[in-house]
């Protein structure tokens, strides 16, 4: 063991108990978030019953669990669906971007590095911070791996739909739960439903383009309709936006106007618009690269 200022490091032969202890400590993370460079061949080092106990502790403490792997397919590893769907986020990163030689667990001010022979624990705020920064940088270069189990992140979205009302473009993001209230409707019926709302309200007459979120509320058909128009205020901040919320086609004033996921979508749409040469190239281009945690990669009408 070495201690200098606030720096502590411990290296020892690895045991199941040591891995259990450090993972248990991470399941009580003060920051409520852990980061793991995962090696699948390390799974045999951990007692499966103890692992399930730890997953319950992560769930009870609501600890977000971020995992990067070099493996393109992740096999089913637990029967605890709540743990997987409420806490876990996955990314596959090829070895030519970052090779995971040893499993690395990062949380709070602690970094644990281990393989089949040795466990190294480093407790240092600065080092842990730099390792988190490295993890997040690599995370952004990753992709969702092939998951050999059911994975349904909370409130994920289908790929966006695009259509026109006369010359005005309408972009639609369906929440995965929208299937409950829009079931039985085909693409044209959804388009007509949204267009009829827009045409019935002169509020949208000055719109240049529209971004719509469709979702479900206790079986009711919900729509957030965000209008954007050219900004004539000379502050170069881009189009002006405003929103109205509808329940079953009628204005709804007793609910909030945007969830966190909606704000993420709007933010990424605006980022893409600013990166585009002009408004036309933005609207005609691909959909924004949204965080994988809220995308299921499927089409709404499949």
Secondary structure as UniProt FT lines:
FT   STRAND          2..4
FT   TURN            5..6
FT   STRAND          7..13
FT   HELIX           16..26
FT   TURN            27..28
FT   TURN            30..31
FT   STRAND          33..38
FT   HELIX           40..45
FT   HELIX           48..61
FT   STRAND          64..69
FT   STRAND          73..74
FT   HELIX           81..87
FT   STRAND          88..92
FT   TURN            95..97
FT   STRAND          103..107
FT   TURN            108..109
FT   STRAND          110..114
FT   STRAND          118..123
FT   HELIX           125..139
FT   TURN            140..141
FT   STRAND          146..147
FT   TURN            154..155
FT   STRAND          161..165
FT   TURN            166..167
FT   STRAND          168..175
FT   TURN            176..177
FT   HELIX           178..181
FT   TURN            183..184
FT   HELIX           187..199
FT   HELIX           202..204
FT   TURN            205..206
FT   STRAND          209..217
FT   TURN            218..219
FT   STRAND          220..229
FT   TURN            234..235
FT   STRAND          240..247
FT   TURN            248..249
FT   STRAND          250..251
FT   HELIX           260..275
FT   HELIX           279..284
FT   HELIX           292..294
FT   TURN            300..301
//
